[in-house]
């Protein structure tokens, strides 16, 4: 099972730190979290700097003066339920 969380943010001087809700760390596994970023109203080269850890992640731009707005989405595996086993057709 996956858990998805999303939001919007804006860089300040080429950097943004996204703080996630407290429950996110408790609800999801640290391994294999993925982040998608989508620019809004412009195009600066933005990327995640590091991993999603301790309830936050950092987004940076190659442009150190960037104030780029962006949407973000994280997908992570839930840790509060057992892994579902797929039943194969016989």
N, C-alpha and C positions, 0 to 999 in steps of 0.2 A: 504494500500500500504506500502511496506517495502522499506527501503533504506539500501543498503549494502556498507560497506567500508572495505578495507583490506590493509594489508601491511606486512612488515617484520622488525624485530628488533633483538637486541642482548642485553642480560643482561650484566651489568658491576657490579661486586661485588654483584651478586645475585639480582639486581634490574634494572628495566627499566621503564621510564615514557614515554608513547606514547602521543605525541601531535597531535591532530586531526585538520583538516582544519577548519577555522573559520566558514564556512557555515554549518558544521555538526550540531552545536547547534541550529541554526536557522531553519534548515530543518527537524529536528526530535524531537519527544517527548522524555522527560527524562525517562518516565516510560517504563519498560519492555525491555530495551536494553539488548541484549545478546552478549557476547564475546566468540569466540572460539579461542583456542590456539593450535598450532601444532609445536612440536619440530622439528628442522632441524639438522641432523647430530649428534645426541646424545640423551640422555634422562635424563634430570634433572626434578624433580617434580616442575612444574611451575604453577602459578595460578594468577588470577586477585585479587588484593588487593583493595577491595572496589567496587565502581561503576564507570561507565563512567559519569563524571560530569565536567562541565566547560571546555569542549573541550579536556579532557585528561583522561587517566587511567594508573594505575600502575600495573606492572607485577613483581612478586617476586618468588624466589626459596627457597626451604628448605636449599639448599647449599649456604651459604653466600658468597662463592668465585666463584659462577657460572658465566660463560660467554656464556651460552647457547644461540644459535640462535633459532629464532622461527618466524612462520607466525601467523598473527592475523586477525580475521574477526569480524566485528560488524554488527549486524542486529538491526534495529530500525524502529519504525512506523513513517511514514512521518507526519509532522504537518502542511504542507502547502496545503494539499488537504483534502476534506471531506472523511470520511470513506465510503467505497463502501458497498452498501447493496446488498446482494445476493438475486436474484429472485428465489423463489422456484417453482418447477414444480407443476402444479395443476392436 
